[in-house]
Every structure is written in structure tokens, then in C-alpha cells.
Amino acid sequence: MPLPKTPLLAVDCVVVDGMGRVLLIRRKNPPYKGMLALPGGFVEIGETVEAAARRELAEETGVEAGRLSLVGVYSDPNRDPRAHTCSVAFLTRAKHHHASAGDDAEAVEWLGNFRRVEFAFDHRKIVADAFKLMKKIASASKNY
Amino acid sequence: MPLPKTPLLAVDCVVVDGMGRVLLIRRKNPPYKGMLALPGGFVEIGETVEAAARRELAEETGVEAGRLSLVGVYSDPNRDPRAHTCSVAFLTRAKHHHASAGDDAEAVEWLGNFRRVEFAFDHRKIVADAFKLMKKIASASKNY
């Protein structure tokens, strides 16, 4: 049986610091060129999604990811105008705060107040889901 | 920029009944032909992972999925001998218990004691993770 064609696979990282700020990049390339987005990118064949998340974060921001927690899987066929792309999103803490733009990122910033920010793709939804997960983790650790 | 090649995208369903039994299929085709596996399959372009999980479950077992809870994302490059395939696994309850084999399934069964069963792929790990998630959900609902 020939192998099927399936959606492309990507990853995104929600990196949060102790003040609740999120690490965002300004996109250098289309789609959504110039807009704020989560660090992330396509998964390579032979690479786990976790390894891809660490690699993309390091390439785009210079930041090394801590422990990764799965936020969700985002697979709406229209979420990326290039092609149907399914993204696996992770929440993580940075091992240090020194971020510098690289690869697909024109700039990189820690953003605290992103209520009025226009995000690329469905990244606003991913950030919101990541904050819900953080609350759950905090509440679960209180119960033990 | 041309679109990259990424791992294939699949879904698997851990369907559990009120007695803790799991719905398994006996695989009709290679790889792991004749072995027990979770219902699942490749995601089609234009389809969300949730829709693919419901479709594959219905095609292989005739069972309609209830609410889907994300168990995990399994992306070890060696987990499928055909090609690097990333699977998104969901936990769900069946809306009814009348299962009948179809599509890639030679037989279908509700299995209660699967400690000594040899599973196809990494499905033992996925089932174990799904049971951990069930415990978490039960414990969280007790705390509210």
C-alpha cells in the first residue's frame, strides 16, 4: 500500500517567564510577515515533536527550553494559508532569559500584556490554552 | 519557499467502557498483521485530528466516539516500520457498545485484562497513558 498524504506537522512553543510574560517572535517571512507569533516550525522526518520544539525555539530565539508540557494539537485545515498544517503546542519555561532573534525571527520579545496584540495563525488561542494549563498544573501541585 | 516534508500524521483512540475494558482491533494488514491494536489511522488532508479519530473509530469498529480527551502525541521515528508517523491519541467513551469489525480490522473486542497482551506499535504505552489521564480526570472532578 502506498503511503498516504497527510497534513504537515509543526510545533509551537509557549515559553512563559516568572512574571507571566510570553516569548514571541516577529515573523521575518510570509505568511503573517511582521506579525507576532510563537516560536515554532515544521517537524523534520526522524525527529520527535519534543526535539523539534527545542530545536525551533533555540534557532529562532536562542532560548533553551526546560521541561515541555503538552498544551494541545491544533489541526484546523485553514489555520495556515500555505497548506493544512497540524501544530503540536508545548508550554515550557526558559532556562535563561537572554533571547536573540535568529532564523525566521526578525525580532524577539518577552510580552506581558498581549490582550490587544494581533497574533499570527491561531497563536492567540494556543497562548490562552497554555495559560489554562498553567493554572491546572499550579492547582494540581497545591492539592498534593 | 517549497513546503517541507514532515512525518506522517495519524490518530489512535483509546475507547474505555464502564468496566475499564478497552476496545481493540485485530489488525488485518501489515505491519503487525494479526496483532491487537487501538483503532486508528492516518489523518486526511482537510480533516482535523478529532474528525479523523471519530472517522477511523467508526470505520474500524462501528463505534461512535463520545467526547475526546487528548492523551498525548507519539512521535518516535521508529514507532511505525512503514515511515515516521506521529500519532495523536485520544481517550473517549463509546456512545454504545455494539462493535463490529470493518475496514482495517479483522476482528474487534473489548478487552479487560490486557497485561499479557502483545500490542502493535507503541499502543501499550498509549493505553497506559490513557489510564493515567482517566485517573487525573476522576481526581480533578472529585476536587470541584
Interface residues (C-beta under 8 A of the other chain):
Chain A: M1 L3 P4 K5 T6 P7 L8 L9 A10 N29 F42 V43 E44 I45 G46 E47 T48 V49 E50 L70 G72 V73 S75 D76 P77 R82 A83 H84 C86 V88 K136 A140 N143
Chain B: M1 L3 P4 K5 T6 P7 L8 L9 A10 N29 F42 V43 E44 I45 G46 E47 T48 V49 E50 L70 G72 V73 S75 D76 P77 R82 A83 H84 C86 V88 K136 A140 N143
